[in-house]
Amino acid sequence: MKKFMAFVKKEFQHIFRDYRTLIILFGLPAAQILIFGYAVRTDLTNAGIAVLDNAHDVVSAELITRINASEFFHIKYFLNTYDEIDPAFKKGKIKAVIIFPDDFAERLTREGNATVSIIADGSEGNNANLVTGYTTAILNDYSAGLTKQLTSAMPVIVPEVRMYFNPNLQSHFMFIPGIITLILILISALMTSVTIVREKEFGTMEVLLVSPLKPWQIILGKVAPYFFLSLVNVIVILLMAWFVFDLPVKGSISLLIAECMLYILLGLSIGILISASVEKIMNAIFISALGLMLPTLLLSGFIFPIENMPKIYDYVSLFLPPRWFVEIMRSIMIKGAGFMYVWKGTLILAAMTLFFMLLSARKFKVRLEEGGK
């Protein structure tokens, strides 16, 4: 029994000796609890909307004030013409546009009812339903007050709901861009994360050290196959989306492929950095899988809207590549946006790619030097 207890004690000492193991054992589960507890929300708060007020009367002004005062919405833009609706949606800052007709107050007075148009961004089906539902509730509440004043049983304000980009609210319009984001980060980062650590663990690092290749050549040789495999996956997914799910790319295909190539390079750089930072293959796989997959699923806006989360998660997501790539993919694929609408996200991804490339190259060089000792 004493030998057994001594063996168990030795194993505990071995586990707690490595700080990376402690992070995996305690840090990641704690982070997951916090993310799931606060980030996973299905309600709607502070969603950006735009208003096109053609009426400019007392009733429309009062309704606009009520909508903006609610916890559900925040008015980002006041539009002047119908031509401004499409660019407003493509900027990605709003979830819906509320339109008041010219004769809004006059119809309420003369006919007892009037129509308010609600155009929602159908590229995010869940959000679209929530936005239209909450807006309708505010309009109905205001109508109830008018009904009491007019002593009439008929509804006073009738919401007319339309979905933009995705009229039938097909769920794959929302999921396919996110699936591409998830697959690319898993293949490019997860697969490459085991490349360097595998050389170290299997004792083949010496072969790299005596080779005439420079560190950047070794990195390029290791990541090139995964780059082309990831690119092939993108093409296959796009073809399946088109022919199986009837989701063609509305924007520029060449721009879409270029954005995917940039994101793949970013994922490969992260994978090399992870690979050069850990000692065991299982640690590399574990960190890559949980450290990249969960943020992609929960904090990128892929499934759960970022604006519904506490503000701290909004700030955290700014440093996560999937957040920007999901926005870019939806803008190009579903909204047909051009580079002028995705340049900001592209610039951020390019800066992240350069940063991780330089960091991973430096870390890899240090690992080679350590392997030669």
C-alpha positions in Angstrom: 0.0 0.0 0.0 2.9 2.4 0.8 4.4 1.7 -2.6 1.1 2.5 -4.2 0.7 5.7 -2.3 4.2 6.7 -3.2 3.4 6.0 -6.8 0.3 8.2 -6.7 2.2 11.0 -5.0 4.9 10.8 -7.7 2.2 11.1 -10.4 0.7 14.2 -8.7 4.1 15.8 -8.5 4.6 15.1 -12.2 1.3 16.7 -13.1 1.8 19.8 -11.0 5.4 20.3 -12.1 4.3 21.5 -15.5 2.4 24.8 -15.5 0.9 24.0 -18.9 -0.8 21.0 -17.5 -2.2 23.1 -14.7 -3.6 25.5 -17.2 -5.2 22.7 -19.1 -6.6 21.0 -16.0 -8.0 24.1 -14.2 -7.8 27.1 -16.6 -9.7 25.8 -19.6 -12.7 24.3 -17.6 -13.0 27.5 -15.6 -13.0 29.5 -18.8 -15.6 27.3 -20.4 -17.9 27.7 -17.4 -17.6 31.5 -17.6 -18.2 31.5 -21.4 -21.2 29.2 -21.2 -22.7 31.0 -18.2 -22.5 34.5 -19.6 -22.0 34.3 -23.3 -24.6 31.8 -24.3 -27.8 33.8 -24.3 -30.8 33.5 -26.6 -32.4 36.8 -25.7 -31.8 40.1 -27.5 -30.3 43.2 -26.0 -29.0 46.4 -27.5 -29.4 45.3 -31.2 -28.5 48.0 -33.7 -31.4 49.2 -36.0 -32.0 51.9 -38.5 -35.1 54.1 -38.9 -36.5 55.6 -42.1 -39.1 58.1 -40.9 -41.1 59.4 -43.9 -43.9 60.7 -41.7 -42.0 63.1 -39.4 -45.1 63.5 -37.2 -45.8 63.2 -33.5 -46.8 59.6 -33.6 -43.8 58.3 -35.4 -41.5 60.4 -33.2 -43.1 58.9 -30.1 -42.7 55.4 -31.4 -39.1 56.0 -32.3 -38.5 57.3 -28.8 -40.1 54.2 -27.3 -38.1 51.8 -29.5 -34.8 53.5 -28.7 -35.6 53.7 -25.0 -36.1 49.9 -24.7 -33.3 47.7 -23.7 -33.7 45.7 -26.9 -32.7 48.2 -29.5 -30.2 51.0 -30.2 -30.8 53.2 -33.2 -27.6 53.4 -35.2 -28.8 55.3 -38.3 -31.6 57.6 -39.3 -32.0 57.0 -43.1 -33.4 59.5 -45.6 -34.2 57.4 -48.6 -34.9 53.7 -49.5 -31.6 53.6 -51.4 -29.7 53.8 -48.1 -31.2 50.5 -46.7 -29.0 48.1 -48.6 -25.7 49.9 -47.8 -26.8 50.1 -44.1 -27.3 46.3 -43.9 -24.1 45.6 -45.7 -22.1 47.6 -43.1 -23.1 44.9 -40.7 -24.1 47.3 -37.9 -27.8 46.9 -37.9 -30.3 44.0 -37.6 -33.4 45.7 -38.9 -34.8 48.8 -40.6 -38.1 50.3 -39.4 -40.0 52.3 -42.0 -42.8 54.8 -41.2 -44.9 55.7 -44.3 -45.7 59.3 -45.4 -49.3 59.3 -44.2 -48.7 57.4 -41.0 -50.5 59.7 -38.5 -53.2 60.7 -41.1 -54.1 57.0 -41.6 -54.3 56.4 -37.9 -56.7 59.4 -37.6 -58.8 58.7 -40.7 -58.9 54.9 -41.0 -58.0 53.8 -37.4 -55.0 51.8 -38.5 -51.7 52.2 -40.3 -48.8 50.0 -41.4 -45.2 50.0 -40.1 -42.7 48.1 -42.2 -40.0 46.0 -40.4 -37.2 44.8 -42.7 -34.9 42.4 -40.8 -31.5 41.0 -41.7 -32.4 37.4 -42.6 -28.8 36.2 -42.8 -29.1 35.6 -39.0 -32.4 33.8 -38.7 -32.6 33.7 -34.9 -31.8 37.4 -34.6 -34.3 38.3 -37.3 -37.1 36.5 -35.4 -36.2 38.2 -32.1 -35.9 41.6 -33.7 -39.3 41.4 -35.4 -40.9 39.9 -32.4 -39.7 42.6 -30.0 -40.5 45.4 -32.4 -44.0 44.0 -32.9 -44.5 43.8 -29.2 -43.6 47.5 -28.8 -45.9 48.4 -31.6 -48.7 46.3 -30.1 -48.2 47.9 -26.7 -48.5 51.4 -28.2 -51.5 50.3 -30.2 -53.2 49.0 -27.0 -52.9 52.5 -25.6 -54.4 54.1 -28.7 -57.1 51.5 -28.7 -58.2 52.6 -25.3 -58.2 56.2 -26.3 -60.2 55.5 -29.5 -62.5 52.9 -27.7 -61.9 50.6 -30.7 -61.2 46.8 -30.7 -59.3 46.8 -33.9 -55.5 46.8 -34.0 -54.3 50.3 -34.7 -50.7 49.8 -35.9 -50.1 46.8 -38.1 -46.5 45.6 -38.5 -45.5 44.4 -42.0 -42.5 42.1 -41.7 -40.0 41.3 -44.5 -36.7 39.5 -44.4 -33.7 40.8 -46.3 -31.1 38.6 -47.9 -32.9 35.4 -46.7 -36.7 35.8 -47.3 -37.5 32.2 -46.2 -35.2 32.3 -43.1 -33.4 29.2 -44.2 -31.0 28.1 -41.4 -28.1 27.1 -43.6 -27.7 30.7 -44.7 -26.5 31.4 -41.2 -24.6 28.1 -40.5 -22.6 27.6 -43.7 -20.3 30.7 -43.2 -19.8 29.6 -39.6 -19.0 26.0 -40.6 -16.4 27.2 -43.0 -14.8 29.3 -40.3 -14.8 26.3 -37.9 -13.4 23.8 -40.4 -10.6 26.1 -41.5 -9.4 26.9 -38.0 -9.5 23.2 -37.0 -7.7 21.9 -40.1 -5.1 24.7 -40.4 -4.4 25.2 -36.7 -5.1 21.7 -35.2 -3.2 19.8 -37.9 -0.2 22.1 -37.9 -0.1 22.3 -34.1 1.4 18.8 -33.9 4.1 19.2 -36.6 6.9 20.7 -34.5 6.1 19.0 -31.2 5.9 15.7 -33.1 9.6 16.1 -34.2 10.5 16.9 -30.6 8.6 14.0 -29.1 9.7 11.4 -31.6 13.4 12.6 -31.4 13.6 13.6 -35.1 14.4 17.3 -34.3 18.1 16.5 -35.0 17.3 15.8 -38.6 15.9 19.3 -39.0 18.9 20.8 -37.3 21.5 19.2 -39.6 19.5 20.0 -42.7 20.6 23.0 -44.9 17.1 24.4 -44.7 16.5 27.7 -42.9 13.8 28.0 -40.2 11.4 29.8 -42.5 11.9 27.1 -45.2 11.1 24.4 -42.7 7.9 26.2 -41.5 6.8 26.8 -45.1 7.4 23.1 -46.0 5.4 21.9 -43.1 2.4 24.2 -43.5 2.2 24.1 -47.3 0.2 20.8 -47.5 -2.3 22.0 -44.9 -2.7 25.3 -46.8 -3.7 23.5 -50.0 -5.9 21.0 -48.1 -7.7 23.8 -46.4 -8.2 25.6 -49.7 -9.6 22.4 -51.2 -12.0 22.1 -48.3 -13.2 25.7 -48.9 -14.0 24.9 -52.6 -15.8 21.7 -51.7 -17.9 23.4 -49.1 -18.8 26.3 -51.5 -19.8 23.8 -54.2 -21.9 21.8 -51.7 -23.5 25.0 -50.5 -24.4 25.9 -54.1 -25.6 22.6 -55.5 -27.0 20.9 -52.3 -28.3 23.9 -50.3 -29.0 26.3 -53.1 -26.8 29.0 -51.5 -24.7 30.6 -54.2 -22.1 33.3 -53.4 -23.8 36.6 -54.0 -20.5 38.6 -53.8 -17.2 38.2 -55.5 -15.9 34.7 -55.5 -12.3 35.8 -56.0 -12.6 38.1 -53.0 -14.1 35.3 -51.0 -11.3 32.9 -51.9 -8.7 35.6 -51.1 -10.3 36.1 -47.6 -10.2 32.4 -47.0 -6.5 32.2 -48.0 -5.7 34.9 -45.5 -7.7 33.2 -42.8 -5.9 29.9 -43.5 -2.5 31.5 -43.2 -3.6 33.0 -39.9 -4.7 29.5 -38.7 -1.4 27.9 -39.8 0.6 30.6 -37.9 -1.4 29.9 -34.7 -0.9 26.2 -35.2 2.9 26.6 -35.6 3.0 28.8 -32.5 1.1 26.2 -30.4 3.3 23.4 -31.8 6.5 25.3 -30.8 5.2 26.1 -27.3 4.2 22.7 -25.9 6.1 19.5 -25.3 3.5 16.8 -25.9 1.3 16.0 -29.0 -1.8 15.5 -26.8 -1.3 18.9 -25.2 -1.0 20.5 -28.6 -4.2 18.8 -29.8 -6.1 19.6 -26.6 -5.1 23.3 -26.6 -5.9 23.6 -30.3 -9.2 21.8 -30.1 -10.6 23.5 -27.0 -8.7 26.8 -27.2 -9.8 27.5 -30.8 -13.1 25.5 -31.3 -15.0 26.9 -28.3 -14.3 30.6 -29.0 -15.2 30.0 -32.7 -18.5 28.5 -31.6 -19.4 30.8 -28.8 -17.6 34.2 -29.2 -17.6 34.7 -32.9 -21.2 35.4 -33.5 -21.5 32.1 -35.4 -24.4 30.9 -33.2 -24.9 33.4 -30.4 -25.1 37.1 -31.2 -22.2 39.1 -29.7 -24.3 42.1 -28.9 -26.4 39.9 -26.5 -23.4 39.1 -24.4 -21.9 41.2 -21.6 -19.7 44.0 -22.8 -16.5 42.3 -21.7 -17.1 39.4 -24.1 -17.6 42.0 -26.9 -14.1 43.4 -26.1 -12.6 39.9 -25.9 -14.1 38.8 -29.2 -12.3 41.8 -30.9 -9.1 39.8 -30.5 -10.5 36.6 -31.9 -10.0 36.0 -35.6 -13.2 33.9 -36.1 -15.3 37.0 -35.1 -14.0 39.0 -38.0 -14.0 36.1 -40.5 -17.6 35.2 -39.8 -18.6 38.8 -40.5 -16.6 38.8 -43.7 -18.1 35.5 -44.9 -21.7 36.5 -44.3 -21.1 39.8 -45.9 -19.7 38.4 -49.1 -21.7 35.2 -49.4 -25.1 36.3 -48.3 -25.2 40.0 -48.5 -23.1 40.4 -51.7 -20.9 43.0 -50.1 -17.7 44.1 -51.8 -14.3 44.9 -50.4 -15.4 48.4 -49.3 -17.6 46.8 -46.7 -15.1 44.2 -45.4 -11.9 46.1 -45.5 -11.8 46.7 -41.8 -12.1 43.0 -40.9 -9.6 42.1 -43.7 -7.0 44.6 -42.3 -7.4 43.2 -38.8 -7.0 39.6 -40.0 -3.9 40.7 -42.0 -2.4 42.3 -38.9 -3.1 39.3 -36.8 -1.6 37.0 -39.5 1.6 39.1 -39.6 1.8 39.1 -35.8 1.4 35.4 -35.4 3.7 34.6 -38.3 6.6 36.6 -36.7 5.9 35.2 -33.3 5.7 31.6 -34.5 8.9 32.0 -36.5 10.7 33.4 -33.5 9.4 30.6 -31.3 10.2 28.0 -33.8 13.8 29.2 -34.1 14.1 29.1 -30.3 12.8 25.5 -30.3 15.3 24.5 -32.9 18.1 26.0 -30.8 16.9 24.2 -27.7 16.6 20.9 -29.7 20.3 21.3 -30.7 21.5 21.4 -27.1 
